[in-house]
Amino acid sequence: MTADAAGTVEIGGALARLRRATGLPVAFGGLVESGRPQIRISELSGTTTTALRSLAVTSGSGLGGKAVALARPCAVTDYSSSRQISHEYDVPVAAEGIRSVVAVPVVVRRRVRGVLYGALRSARPLGDRTLGAAMAVARDVEQALVVREEARGLLAAARPEPACAERGAGWEQVREAHAALRALAPRIADPELRAELLAACGLLTAPRPAGGTALAPRELDVLSWVAAGATNAAVAGRLGLRPETVKGYLRSAMRKLGAHTRGEAVTAARRAGLLP
């Protein structure tokens, strides 16, 4: 899945959440187009027409364009008569019959990546509670996009050069990437994306023999960082666990692998196809 396609999926999934969280009956949104100073509205929820679909909103123009330009939420009580925005898009807005509108930018690494809109079909002020709920949904989208980008970057870094020997620096980078990818997985709420990420982790390890040793996910997470040279305290920090909990997972993994030391456990896990 491309970055743009993944972003569109996140925008689409956020619209139902925005409607539930804010109580607004209409929601729509889209991404900033690559290399162009505009957003393309691609996702609609609760609309009765297609007037807004594929609408290109230029940065600085209309409510959404203002949100993009300022990188902050913007709202109007009556879109068609508001003096706070320009009115290039009055025709499609009127065709959909919406009046009170909020536009919240999705900002990733200080760059606006998209906009979520929520709207009423009547001219009523949108209170702080509504604005706060809309912003919370946008923050969720931002976090999801950050996780996707981190995972994509780690996977790219994990592809070793063909000439790299197993003990070389390139292979150590693969092992660090494997541990980092596994640490990212629990932060992903989307079960399909989480499964996709864990499957990618599996591509970095040798094929597992049938009936081989199995470790619990957290045991493997801990052992992945141990294999990358991390101390128990560092592993705890990476995984958001207590050092005592890390020790417990490590002892359990060692017992399953028949190992007496950390090094033996890592070696046994690699032989079993559990670690790269």
Accessible surface in RSA format (square Angstrom, percent):
REM  Atomic radii and reference values for relative SASA: ProtOr
REM  Chains: A
REM  Algorithm: Lee & Richards
REM  Probe-radius: 1.40
REM  Slices: 20
REM RES _ NUM      All-atoms   Total-Side   Main-Chain    Non-polar    All polar
REM                ABS   REL    ABS   REL    ABS   REL    ABS   REL    ABS   REL
RES MET A   1   142.25  73.7  66.48  44.0  75.78 180.4  81.25  69.1  61.01  80.8
RES THR A   2    95.34  67.8  85.94  87.1   9.40  22.4  87.17 117.1   8.17  12.4
RES ALA A   3    41.49  38.2  34.81  53.7   6.69  15.2  35.31  49.7   6.19  16.4
RES ASP A   4    83.06  58.2  81.89  81.5   1.18   2.8  28.15  66.3  54.91  54.8
RES ALA A   5    42.95  39.5  34.02  52.5   8.93  20.3  41.87  59.0   1.08   2.9
RES ALA A   6     1.53   1.4   1.53   2.4   0.00   0.0   1.53   2.2   0.00   0.0
RES GLY A   7     0.00   0.0   0.00   N/A   0.00   0.0   0.00   0.0   0.00   0.0
RES THR A   8    42.79  30.4  42.12  42.7   0.67   1.6  28.16  37.8  14.63  22.1
RES VAL A   9    74.62  49.1  64.82  58.7   9.80  23.6  71.40  62.0   3.22   8.7
RES GLU A  10    21.15  12.1  19.21  14.5   1.94   4.6   2.17   4.2  18.98  15.5
RES ILE A  11     0.07   0.0   0.07   0.1   0.00   0.0   0.07   0.1   0.00   0.0
RES GLY A  12    25.55  31.5   0.00   N/A  25.55  31.5  12.93  35.5  12.62  28.3
RES GLY A  13    39.84  49.1   0.00   N/A  39.84  49.1  32.68  89.7   7.17  16.1
RES ALA A  14     0.00   0.0   0.00   0.0   0.00   0.0   0.00   0.0   0.00   0.0
RES LEU A  15     3.22   1.8   3.22   2.3   0.00   0.0   3.22   2.3   0.00   0.0
RES ALA A  16    46.95  43.2  44.06  68.0   2.89   6.6  45.64  64.3   1.31   3.5
RES ARG A  17    79.92  33.6  78.13  39.8   1.79   4.3  44.38  60.7  35.54  21.5
RES LEU A  18     0.32   0.2   0.32   0.2   0.00   0.0   0.32   0.2   0.00   0.0
RES ARG A  19    81.59  34.3  76.65  39.1   4.93  11.7  12.10  16.5  69.49  42.1
RES ARG A  20   175.43  73.7 142.55  72.7  32.87  78.3  81.07 110.8  94.35  57.2
RES ALA A  21    56.63  52.1  21.93  33.8  34.71  78.9  33.72  47.5  22.91  60.7
RES THR A  22    19.50  13.9   0.00   0.0  19.50  46.5   2.32   3.1  17.17  26.0
RES GLY A  23    60.03  74.0   0.00   N/A  60.03  74.0  34.11  93.6  25.92  58.0
RES LEU A  24     7.30   4.1   5.64   4.0   1.66   4.2   5.64   4.0   1.65   4.5
RES PRO A  25    55.84  40.7  48.26  44.0   7.58  27.6  54.58  45.1   1.26   7.8
RES VAL A  26     0.26   0.2   0.26   0.2   0.00   0.0   0.26   0.2   0.00   0.0
RES ALA A  27     0.00   0.0   0.00   0.0   0.00   0.0   0.00   0.0   0.00   0.0
RES PHE A  28     5.39   2.7   5.39   3.3   0.00   0.0   5.39   3.3   0.00   0.0
RES GLY A  29     0.00   0.0   0.00   N/A   0.00   0.0   0.00   0.0   0.00   0.0
RES GLY A  30     0.10   0.1   0.00   N/A   0.10   0.1   0.10   0.3   0.00   0.0
RES LEU A  31    20.88  11.6  18.88  13.5   2.00   5.0  18.88  13.3   2.00   5.4
RES VAL A  32    36.48  24.0  22.93  20.8  13.56  32.7  22.93  19.9  13.56  36.8
RES GLU A  33    42.99  24.7  36.25  27.4   6.74  16.0  20.97  40.6  22.01  18.0
RES SER A  34    98.24  83.0  67.48  90.1  30.76  70.9  39.38  83.9  58.87  82.5
RES GLY A  35    86.21 106.3   0.00   N/A  86.21 106.3  45.20 124.1  41.00  91.8
RES ARG A  36   131.84  55.4 124.24  63.3   7.60  18.1  35.19  48.1  96.65  58.6
RES PRO A  37    99.46  72.5  87.79  80.0  11.67  42.4  98.88  81.6   0.58   3.6
RES GLN A  38    21.45  12.0  20.05  14.7   1.41   3.3   1.38   2.9  20.08  15.2
RES ILE A  39     0.24   0.1   0.24   0.2   0.00   0.0   0.24   0.2   0.00   0.0
RES ARG A  40    79.35  33.3  78.41  40.0   0.95   2.3  28.44  38.9  50.91  30.9
RES ILE A  41     2.22   1.3   2.22   1.7   0.00   0.0   2.22   1.6   0.00   0.0
RES SER A  42    34.26  28.9  27.82  37.1   6.44  14.8  28.31  60.3   5.95   8.3
RES GLU A  43    42.82  24.6  41.88  31.7   0.94   2.2   2.06   4.0  40.76  33.3
RES LEU A  44    33.70  18.8   5.12   3.7  28.58  71.9   5.17   3.6  28.53  76.8
RES SER A  45    22.60  19.1  16.25  21.7   6.35  14.6  13.51  28.8   9.09  12.7
RES GLY A  46    33.23  41.0   0.00   N/A  33.23  41.0  14.27  39.2  18.96  42.5
RES THR A  47    33.88  24.1   9.16   9.3  24.72  58.9   0.26   0.3  33.62  50.8
RES THR A  48   107.03  76.1  69.47  70.4  37.56  89.5  68.06  91.4  38.97  58.9
RES THR A  49    53.18  37.8  40.08  40.6  13.11  31.2  49.29  66.2   3.89   5.9
RES THR A  50   102.47  72.9  91.99  93.3  10.48  25.0  57.61  77.4  44.86  67.8
RES ALA A  51    35.75  32.9   9.80  15.1  25.94  59.0  23.15  32.6  12.60  33.4
RES LEU A  52     2.46   1.4   2.08   1.5   0.38   1.0   2.08   1.5   0.38   1.0
RES ARG A  53   117.03  49.1 102.82  52.4  14.20  33.8  39.37  53.8  77.65  47.1
RES SER A  54    65.18  55.1  58.95  78.7   6.23  14.4  29.18  62.1  36.00  50.4
RES LEU A  55    38.04  21.2  32.58  23.3   5.46  13.7  38.04  26.7   0.00   0.0
RES ALA A  56    29.79  27.4  18.32  28.3  11.48  26.1  18.32  25.8  11.48  30.4
RES VAL A  57     4.56   3.0   4.18   3.8   0.38   0.9   4.18   3.6   0.38   1.0
RES THR A  58    58.42  41.5  58.42  59.2   0.00   0.0  36.12  48.5  22.29  33.7
RES SER A  59    40.60  34.3  24.32  32.5  16.29  37.5  10.76  22.9  29.85  41.8
RES GLY A  60    44.81  55.3   0.00   N/A  44.81  55.3  20.07  55.1  24.75  55.4
RES SER A  61    18.89  16.0  18.55  24.8   0.35   0.8   0.35   0.7  18.55  26.0
RES GLY A  62     0.98   1.2   0.00   N/A   0.98   1.2   0.30   0.8   0.68   1.5
RES LEU A  63     2.28   1.3   1.41   1.0   0.87   2.2   1.41   1.0   0.87   2.4
RES GLY A  64     1.72   2.1   0.00   N/A   1.72   2.1   0.00   0.0   1.72   3.9
RES GLY A  65     0.00   0.0   0.00   N/A   0.00   0.0   0.00   0.0   0.00   0.0
RES LYS A  66    54.71  26.7  53.93  33.1   0.78   1.9  28.97  26.1  25.74  27.4
RES ALA A  67     0.00   0.0   0.00   0.0   0.00   0.0   0.00   0.0   0.00   0.0
RES VAL A  68    21.60  14.2  15.02  13.6   6.58  15.8  15.02  13.1   6.58  17.8
RES ALA A  69    60.67  55.8  24.72  38.1  35.95  81.8  31.18  43.9  29.49  78.1
RES LEU A  70    81.93  45.6  60.14  43.0  21.79  54.8  63.73  44.8  18.20  49.0
RES ALA A  71    51.06  46.9  32.85  50.7  18.21  41.4  32.85  46.3  18.21  48.2
RES ARG A  72   123.04  51.7 121.76  62.1   1.28   3.0  48.51  66.3  74.53  45.2
RES PRO A  73    37.30  27.2  28.40  25.9   8.90  32.4  28.56  23.6   8.74  54.3
RES CYS A  74    11.16   8.4   3.78   4.2   7.39  17.4  10.68  27.0   0.49   0.5
RES ALA A  75    34.33  31.6  15.61  24.1  18.71  42.6  15.65  22.0  18.68  49.5
RES VAL A  76     6.89   4.5   1.15   1.0   5.74  13.8   6.57   5.7   0.32   0.9
RES THR A  77    61.39  43.7  54.99  55.7   6.40  15.3  32.50  43.7  28.88  43.7
RES ASP A  78    27.67  19.4  24.95  24.8   2.73   6.4  11.86  27.9  15.81  15.8
RES TYR A  79    10.02   4.7  10.02   5.7   0.00   0.0   6.03   4.5   3.99   4.9
RES SER A  80    72.51  61.3  54.77  73.1  17.74  40.9  34.67  73.8  37.84  53.0
RES SER A  81    77.85  65.8  52.96  70.7  24.89  57.3  48.38 103.0  29.46  41.3
RES SER A  82    15.75  13.3   4.73   6.3  11.02  25.4  12.44  26.5   3.31   4.6
RES ARG A  83   240.20 100.9 202.05 103.0  38.15  90.8  78.11 106.7 162.09  98.2
RES GLN A  84   117.54  65.7  97.49  71.3  20.05  47.7  35.98  76.6  81.56  61.9
RES ILE A  85    16.13   9.2   0.00   0.0  16.13  38.9   8.00   5.8   8.13  22.1
RES SER A  86    43.93  37.1  30.83  41.1  13.09  30.2  39.00  83.1   4.92   6.9
RES HIS A  87    67.54  36.9  46.35  32.2  21.19  54.2  43.53  44.9  24.01  27.9
RES GLU A  88   104.39  59.9  68.75  52.0  35.64  84.8  54.53 105.5  49.86  40.7
RES TYR A  89    24.34  11.4  24.30  13.8   0.04   0.1  18.83  14.2   5.51   6.8
RES ASP A  90    40.88  28.6  38.15  38.0   2.74   6.5  22.40  52.7  18.48  18.4
RES VAL A  91   121.91  80.2 116.83 105.8   5.08  12.3 120.49 104.7   1.43   3.9
RES PRO A  92    21.97  16.0  19.70  18.0   2.27   8.3  21.97  18.1   0.00   0.0
RES VAL A  93    11.62   7.6  11.62  10.5   0.00   0.0  11.62  10.1   0.00   0.0
RES ALA A  94    69.83  64.2  46.63  72.0  23.20  52.8  54.24  76.4  15.60  41.3
RES ALA A  95    59.80  55.0  29.73  45.9  30.07  68.4  42.79  60.3  17.01  45.1
RES GLU A  96     3.30   1.9   0.29   0.2   3.01   7.2   0.26   0.5   3.03   2.5
RES GLY A  97    34.10  42.1   0.00   N/A  34.10  42.1  28.82  79.1   5.28  11.8
RES ILE A  98     5.76   3.3   0.66   0.5   5.10  12.3   0.66   0.5   5.10  13.8
RES ARG A  99   103.78  43.6 103.61  52.8   0.17   0.4  26.84  36.7  76.94  46.6
RES SER A 100     0.00   0.0   0.00   0.0   0.00   0.0   0.00   0.0   0.00   0.0
RES VAL A 101     1.56   1.0   1.56   1.4   0.00   0.0   1.56   1.4   0.00   0.0
RES VAL A 102     0.34   0.2   0.34   0.3   0.00   0.0   0.34   0.3   0.00   0.0
RES ALA A 103     0.00   0.0   0.00   0.0   0.00   0.0   0.00   0.0   0.00   0.0
RES VAL A 104     0.29   0.2   0.29   0.3   0.00   0.0   0.29   0.3   0.00   0.0
RES PRO A 105     1.88   1.4   1.88   1.7   0.00   0.0   1.88   1.6   0.00   0.0
RES VAL A 106     0.03   0.0   0.03   0.0   0.00   0.0   0.03   0.0   0.00   0.0
RES VAL A 107    40.43  26.6  30.88  28.0   9.55  23.0  30.88  26.8   9.55  25.9
RES VAL A 108     5.11   3.4   1.84   1.7   3.27   7.9   3.07   2.7   2.04   5.5
RES ARG A 109   147.41  61.9 110.12  56.1  37.28  88.8  71.25  97.4  76.15  46.2
RES ARG A 110   237.74  99.8 201.02 102.5  36.73  87.4  75.94 103.8 161.81  98.1
RES ARG A 111   143.94  60.4 140.58  71.7   3.36   8.0  63.64  87.0  80.30  48.7
RES VAL A 112    18.36  12.1  11.60  10.5   6.76  16.3  11.60  10.1   6.76  18.3
RES ARG A 113    24.73  10.4  23.69  12.1   1.04   2.5   2.61   3.6  22.12  13.4
RES GLY A 114     0.00   0.0   0.00   N/A   0.00   0.0   0.00   0.0   0.00   0.0
RES VAL A 115     0.00   0.0   0.00   0.0   0.00   0.0   0.00   0.0   0.00   0.0
RES LEU A 116     0.29   0.2   0.00   0.0   0.29   0.7   0.00   0.0   0.29   0.8
RES TYR A 117    10.55   4.9  10.55   6.0   0.00   0.0   8.70   6.5   1.85   2.3
RES GLY A 118     0.06   0.1   0.00   N/A   0.06   0.1   0.00   0.0   0.06   0.1
RES ALA A 119     0.00   0.0   0.00   0.0   0.00   0.0   0.00   0.0   0.00   0.0
RES LEU A 120    19.37  10.8  19.37  13.9   0.00   0.0  19.37  13.6   0.00   0.0
RES ARG A 121    90.74  38.1  70.14  35.8  20.61  49.1  55.02  75.2  35.72  21.6
RES SER A 122    40.70  34.4  39.40  52.6   1.29   3.0  37.68  80.2   3.02   4.2
RES ALA A 123    40.45  37.2  15.84  24.4  24.61  56.0  15.84  22.3  24.61  65.2
RES ARG A 124   129.07  54.2 128.96  65.7   0.11   0.3  49.59  67.8  79.48  48.2
RES PRO A 125   111.39  81.2  93.89  85.6  17.50  63.6  94.43  78.0  16.96 105.4
RES LEU A 126    24.67  13.7   4.87   3.5  19.80  49.8   5.88   4.1  18.79  50.6
RES GLY A 127    41.43  51.1   0.00   N/A  41.43  51.1  36.04  98.9   5.38  12.1
RES ASP A 128   125.95  88.2 113.21 112.7  12.74  30.1  37.96  89.3  87.99  87.8
RES ARG A 129   219.62  92.2 204.07 104.0  15.55  37.0  85.08 116.3 134.54  81.5
RES THR A 130    24.12  17.2  22.59  22.9   1.53   3.7   1.51   2.0  22.61  34.2
RES LEU A 131    44.79  24.9  44.71  32.0   0.07   0.2  44.79  31.5   0.00   0.0
RES GLY A 132    37.11  45.8   0.00   N/A  37.11  45.8  30.30  83.1   6.81  15.3
RES ALA A 133    20.52  18.9  11.82  18.2   8.71  19.8  18.59  26.2   1.93   5.1
RES ALA A 134     0.00   0.0   0.00   0.0   0.00   0.0   0.00   0.0   0.00   0.0
RES MET A 135    68.72  35.6  68.72  45.5   0.00   0.0  53.55  45.5  15.17  20.1
RES ALA A 136    54.82  50.4  48.37  74.6   6.46  14.7  53.71  75.6   1.12   3.0
RES VAL A 137     7.84   5.2   7.69   7.0   0.16   0.4   7.84   6.8   0.00   0.0
RES ALA A 138     0.00   0.0   0.00   0.0   0.00   0.0   0.00   0.0   0.00   0.0
RES ARG A 139    91.63  38.5  87.19  44.4   4.44  10.6  67.41  92.1  24.22  14.7
RES ASP A 140    79.84  55.9  72.95  72.6   6.89  16.3  15.26  35.9  64.57  64.4
RES VAL A 141     0.22   0.1   0.00   0.0   0.22   0.5   0.22   0.2   0.00   0.0
RES GLU A 142    21.73  12.5  21.72  16.4   0.01   0.0   7.38  14.3  14.34  11.7
RES GLN A 143    83.90  46.9  81.77  59.8   2.14   5.1  41.71  88.8  42.19  32.0
RES ALA A 144    25.47  23.4  18.52  28.6   6.95  15.8  25.25  35.6   0.22   0.6
RES LEU A 145     3.30   1.8   3.30   2.4   0.00   0.0   3.30   2.3   0.00   0.0
RES VAL A 146    29.41  19.4  29.41  26.6   0.00   0.0  29.41  25.6   0.00   0.0
RES VAL A 147     3.05   2.0   3.05   2.8   0.00   0.0   3.05   2.7   0.00   0.0
RES ARG A 148    21.51   9.0  17.47   8.9   4.04   9.6   5.79   7.9  15.72   9.5
RES GLU A 149    43.21  24.8  35.44  26.8   7.76  18.5  19.43  37.6  23.78  19.4
RES GLU A 150    56.45  32.4  48.31  36.5   8.14  19.4  25.79  49.9  30.65  25.0
RES ALA A 151     9.53   8.8   9.53  14.7   0.00   0.0   9.53  13.4   0.00   0.0
RES ARG A 152    92.37  38.8  88.50  45.1   3.87   9.2  67.65  92.5  24.72  15.0
RES GLY A 153    40.91  50.5   0.00   N/A  40.91  50.5  35.16  96.5   5.75  12.9
RES LEU A 154    45.46  25.3  44.26  31.7   1.20   3.0  44.63  31.3   0.83   2.2
RES LEU A 155    49.66  27.7  47.80  34.2   1.86   4.7  47.80  33.6   1.86   5.0
RES ALA A 156    55.03  50.6  42.28  65.3  12.75  29.0  42.61  60.0  12.42  32.9
RES ALA A 157    40.26  37.0  25.21  38.9  15.06  34.2  36.22  51.0   4.04  10.7
RES ALA A 158     0.01   0.0   0.01   0.0   0.00   0.0   0.01   0.0   0.00   0.0
RES ARG A 159   167.89  70.5 151.70  77.3  16.19  38.6  64.95  88.8 102.94  62.4
RES PRO A 160    56.23  41.0  35.93  32.7  20.30  73.8  40.78  33.7  15.45  96.0
RES GLU A 161   120.94  69.4 116.23  87.9   4.72  11.2  45.27  87.6  75.68  61.8
RES PRO A 162   137.06  99.9  97.53  88.9  39.52 143.7 110.27  91.0  26.79 166.5
RES ALA A 163   101.78  93.6  65.63 101.3  36.15  82.2  77.68 109.4  24.11  63.9
RES CYS A 164    48.23  36.5  21.18  23.6  27.05  63.6   7.64  19.3  40.59  43.8
RES ALA A 165    68.95  63.4  55.39  85.5  13.56  30.8  65.16  91.8   3.79  10.0
RES GLU A 166   108.75  62.4  98.11  74.2  10.65  25.3  30.46  58.9  78.29  63.9
RES ARG A 167   227.70  95.6 202.76 103.4  24.94  59.4  75.00 102.5 152.70  92.5
RES GLY A 168    26.37  32.5   0.00   N/A  26.37  32.5  25.90  71.1   0.47   1.1
RES ALA A 169    89.82  82.6  68.99 106.5  20.83  47.4  75.16 105.8  14.66  38.8
RES GLY A 170    17.91  22.1   0.00   N/A  17.91  22.1  12.63  34.7   5.28  11.8
RES TRP A 171    59.26  23.8  59.26  28.7   0.00   0.0  59.04  31.5   0.22   0.4
RES GLU A 172    64.51  37.0  64.51  48.8   0.00   0.0  36.83  71.2  27.69  22.6
RES GLN A 173    95.71  53.5  92.73  67.8   2.98   7.1  23.11  49.2  72.60  55.1
RES VAL A 174     1.31   0.9   1.31   1.2   0.00   0.0   1.31   1.1   0.00   0.0
RES ARG A 175    15.56   6.5  14.06   7.2   1.50   3.6   2.22   3.0  13.34   8.1
RES GLU A 176    87.92  50.5  86.71  65.6   1.21   2.9  17.67  34.2  70.25  57.4
RES ALA A 177     4.01   3.7   1.68   2.6   2.33   5.3   3.41   4.8   0.59   1.6
RES HIS A 178     3.67   2.0   3.67   2.5   0.00   0.0   0.00   0.0   3.67   4.3
RES ALA A 179     0.40   0.4   0.00   0.0   0.40   0.9   0.00   0.0   0.40   1.1
RES ALA A 180    17.88  16.4  15.74  24.3   2.14   4.9  16.69  23.5   1.19   3.1
RES LEU A 181     0.00   0.0   0.00   0.0   0.00   0.0   0.00   0.0   0.00   0.0
RES ARG A 182    22.60   9.5  21.65  11.0   0.95   2.3   0.27   0.4  22.33  13.5
RES ALA A 183    19.51  17.9  10.76  16.6   8.75  19.9  11.01  15.5   8.49  22.5
RES LEU A 184     8.80   4.9   8.50   6.1   0.30   0.8   8.75   6.1   0.04   0.1
RES ALA A 185     3.95   3.6   3.95   6.1   0.00   0.0   3.95   5.6   0.00   0.0
RES PRO A 186    74.64  54.4  41.25  37.6  33.39 121.4  47.95  39.6  26.69 165.8
RES ARG A 187   124.37  52.2  96.18  49.0  28.18  67.1  56.28  76.9  68.08  41.3
RES ILE A 188     9.03   5.1   4.56   3.4   4.46  10.8   7.54   5.4   1.49   4.0
RES ALA A 189    97.12  89.3  68.50 105.7  28.61  65.1  78.51 110.6  18.60  49.3
RES ASP A 190    52.11  36.5  43.54  43.3   8.57  20.3  23.97  56.4  28.15  28.1
RES PRO A 191    86.45  63.0  81.86  74.6   4.58  16.7  82.17  67.8   4.27  26.6
RES GLU A 192   141.55  81.3 132.06  99.9   9.50  22.6  50.81  98.3  90.74  74.1
RES LEU A 193    18.63  10.4  17.03  12.2   1.59   4.0  17.97  12.6   0.66   1.8
RES ARG A 194    77.52  32.5  77.52  39.5   0.00   0.0  13.72  18.8  63.80  38.7
RES ALA A 195    60.45  55.6  51.12  78.9   9.33  21.2  56.01  78.9   4.44  11.8
RES GLU A 196   101.60  58.3  92.27  69.8   9.32  22.2  43.18  83.5  58.42  47.7
RES LEU A 197     6.81   3.8   3.79   2.7   3.02   7.6   6.81   4.8   0.00   0.0
RES LEU A 198    66.32  36.9  58.69  42.0   7.63  19.2  58.91  41.4   7.41  19.9
RES ALA A 199    65.11  59.9  48.89  75.4  16.22  36.9  60.28  84.9   4.82  12.8
RES ALA A 200    12.84  11.8  10.64  16.4   2.20   5.0  11.93  16.8   0.91   2.4
RES CYS A 201     1.73   1.3   1.62   1.8   0.11   0.3   1.73   4.4   0.00   0.0
RES GLY A 202    41.56  51.2   0.00   N/A  41.56  51.2  30.67  84.2  10.89  24.4
RES LEU A 203   152.84  85.1 123.45  88.3  29.39  73.9 127.24  89.4  25.60  68.9
RES LEU A 204    28.62  15.9  19.96  14.3   8.66  21.8  25.29  17.8   3.33   9.0
RES THR A 205    26.31  18.7  11.00  11.2  15.31  36.5   5.40   7.2  20.92  31.6
RES ALA A 206    54.49  50.1  43.09  66.5  11.40  25.9  48.78  68.7   5.71  15.1
RES PRO A 207   128.57  93.7 104.51  95.3  24.07  87.5 116.32  96.0  12.25  76.1
RES ARG A 208   120.34  50.5  91.81  46.8  28.53  67.9  39.06  53.4  81.28  49.3
RES PRO A 209    76.48  55.7  61.25  55.8  15.22  55.3  72.53  59.9   3.94  24.5
RES ALA A 210   110.29 101.4  69.26 106.9  41.03  93.3  80.40 113.2  29.89  79.2
RES GLY A 211    88.66 109.3   0.00   N/A  88.66 109.3  42.60 116.9  46.06 103.2
RES GLY A 212    28.37  35.0   0.00   N/A  28.37  35.0  13.41  36.8  14.96  33.5
RES THR A 213    47.60  33.9  34.76  35.2  12.84  30.6  14.71  19.8  32.90  49.7
RES ALA A 214    65.47  60.2  52.87  81.6  12.60  28.7  53.23  75.0  12.24  32.4
RES LEU A 215    23.29  13.0   0.39   0.3  22.89  57.5   2.00   1.4  21.29  57.3
RES ALA A 216    39.47  36.3  31.60  48.8   7.87  17.9  38.39  54.1   1.08   2.9
RES PRO A 217    96.82  70.6  94.25  85.9   2.57   9.3  96.82  79.9   0.00   0.0
RES ARG A 218    57.09  24.0  56.17  28.6   0.93   2.2  25.66  35.1  31.43  19.0
RES GLU A 219     9.81   5.6   9.70   7.3   0.11   0.3   0.14   0.3   9.67   7.9
RES LEU A 220    23.63  13.2  23.63  16.9   0.00   0.0  23.63  16.6   0.00   0.0
RES ASP A 221     5.58   3.9   5.07   5.0   0.51   1.2   0.56   1.3   5.02   5.0
RES VAL A 222     0.13   0.1   0.13   0.1   0.00   0.0   0.13   0.1   0.00   0.0
RES LEU A 223     0.39   0.2   0.39   0.3   0.00   0.0   0.39   0.3   0.00   0.0
RES SER A 224     2.03   1.7   0.00   0.0   2.03   4.7   0.47   1.0   1.56   2.2
RES TRP A 225    14.33   5.8  14.33   6.9   0.00   0.0  14.19   7.6   0.14   0.2
RES VAL A 226    12.58   8.3   4.19   3.8   8.39  20.2   4.19   3.6   8.39  22.7
RES ALA A 227    16.49  15.2   3.13   4.8  13.36  30.4   4.83   6.8  11.67  30.9
RES ALA A 228    24.38  22.4   2.07   3.2  22.31  50.8   3.31   4.7  21.07  55.8
RES GLY A 229    64.96  80.1   0.00   N/A  64.96  80.1  35.89  98.5  29.06  65.1
RES ALA A 230    17.46  16.1   8.36  12.9   9.09  20.7  16.41  23.1   1.05   2.8
RES THR A 231    85.20  60.6  82.20  83.3   3.00   7.1  77.55 104.2   7.65  11.6
RES ASN A 232    31.81  21.9  28.54  27.6   3.27   7.9   9.89  23.8  21.92  21.2
RES ALA A 233    69.64  64.0  57.86  89.3  11.78  26.8  58.73  82.7  10.91  28.9
RES ALA A 234    46.50  42.8  32.97  50.9  13.53  30.8  44.36  62.5   2.15   5.7
RES VAL A 235     0.00   0.0   0.00   0.0   0.00   0.0   0.00   0.0   0.00   0.0
RES ALA A 236     5.33   4.9   4.23   6.5   1.09   2.5   4.39   6.2   0.94   2.5
RES GLY A 237    63.02  77.7   0.00   N/A  63.02  77.7  39.58 108.6  23.44  52.5
RES ARG A 238   150.30  63.1 122.61  62.5  27.69  65.9  24.57  33.6 125.73  76.2
RES LEU A 239    15.10   8.4   0.50   0.4  14.60  36.7   5.78   4.1   9.32  25.1
RES GLY A 240    69.67  85.9   0.00   N/A  69.67  85.9  38.23 104.9  31.44  70.4
RES LEU A 241    42.60  23.7  26.54  19.0  16.06  40.4  31.85  22.4  10.76  28.9
RES ARG A 242   166.91  70.1 164.13  83.7   2.78   6.6  59.61  81.5 107.30  65.0
RES PRO A 243    58.82  42.9  58.82  53.6   0.00   0.0  58.82  48.6   0.00   0.0
RES GLU A 244   104.27  59.9  97.14  73.5   7.14  17.0  55.02 106.4  49.26  40.2
RES THR A 245    52.33  37.2  44.00  44.6   8.33  19.9  31.94  42.9  20.39  30.8
RES VAL A 246     0.00   0.0   0.00   0.0   0.00   0.0   0.00   0.0   0.00   0.0
RES LYS A 247    96.08  46.9  94.71  58.1   1.37   3.3  41.05  36.9  55.03  58.6
RES GLY A 248    27.51  33.9   0.00   N/A  27.51  33.9  21.62  59.3   5.89  13.2
RES TYR A 249    65.03  30.4  63.40  36.1   1.63   4.2  30.33  22.8  34.70  42.8
RES LEU A 250     9.00   5.0   8.76   6.3   0.24   0.6   9.00   6.3   0.00   0.0
RES ARG A 251   146.46  61.5 142.37  72.6   4.09   9.7  64.39  88.0  82.07  49.7
RES SER A 252    17.88  15.1  17.52  23.4   0.36   0.8  12.01  25.6   5.87   8.2
RES ALA A 253     0.13   0.1   0.13   0.2   0.00   0.0   0.13   0.2   0.00   0.0
RES MET A 254    31.50  16.3  31.50  20.8   0.00   0.0  26.34  22.4   5.16   6.8
RES ARG A 255   169.02  71.0 146.57  74.7  22.46  53.5  77.92 106.5  91.10  55.2
RES LYS A 256    93.03  45.4  65.66  40.3  27.36  65.2  52.85  47.6  40.17  42.8
RES LEU A 257    24.09  13.4   2.41   1.7  21.68  54.5   6.05   4.2  18.05  48.6
RES GLY A 258    61.31  75.6   0.00   N/A  61.31  75.6  36.81 101.0  24.50  54.9
RES ALA A 259    11.75  10.8   0.72   1.1  11.03  25.1   2.20   3.1   9.54  25.3
RES HIS A 260   154.64  84.5 130.97  91.0  23.67  60.5  88.14  90.8  66.50  77.4
RES THR A 261    69.29  49.3  65.56  66.5   3.73   8.9  63.45  85.2   5.84   8.8
RES ARG A 262    85.05  35.7  82.46  42.0   2.58   6.1  51.92  71.0  33.13  20.1
RES GLY A 263    46.24  57.0   0.00   N/A  46.24  57.0  39.60 108.7   6.64  14.9
RES GLU A 264    82.54  47.4  75.32  57.0   7.22  17.2  38.11  73.7  44.43  36.3
RES ALA A 265     0.00   0.0   0.00   0.0   0.00   0.0   0.00   0.0   0.00   0.0
RES VAL A 266    12.79   8.4  12.79  11.6   0.00   0.0  12.79  11.1   0.00   0.0
RES THR A 267    58.10  41.3  56.91  57.7   1.19   2.8  32.12  43.1  25.98  39.3
RES ALA A 268    25.41  23.4  20.14  31.1   5.26  12.0  22.42  31.6   2.99   7.9
RES ALA A 269     0.00   0.0   0.00   0.0   0.00   0.0   0.00   0.0   0.00   0.0
RES ARG A 270    64.59  27.1  54.14  27.6  10.44  24.9  21.66  29.6  42.93  26.0
RES ARG A 271   199.65  83.8 165.03  84.1  34.62  82.4  64.57  88.2 135.08  81.9
RES ALA A 272    15.73  14.5  10.87  16.8   4.85  11.0  15.16  21.4   0.56   1.5
RES GLY A 273     2.21   2.7   0.00   N/A   2.21   2.7   0.96   2.6   1.26   2.8
RES LEU A 274     9.19   5.1   5.36   3.8   3.83   9.6   7.46   5.2   1.73   4.7
RES LEU A 275     3.75   2.1   1.03   0.7   2.72   6.8   1.03   0.7   2.72   7.3
RES PRO A 276    10.89   7.9   2.36   2.1   8.53  31.0  10.65   8.8   0.24   1.5
END  Absolute sums over single chains surface
CHAIN  1 A    13613.4      10419.6       3193.8       7764.0       5849.4
END  Absolute sums over all chains
TOTAL         13613.4      10419.6       3193.8       7764.0       5849.4
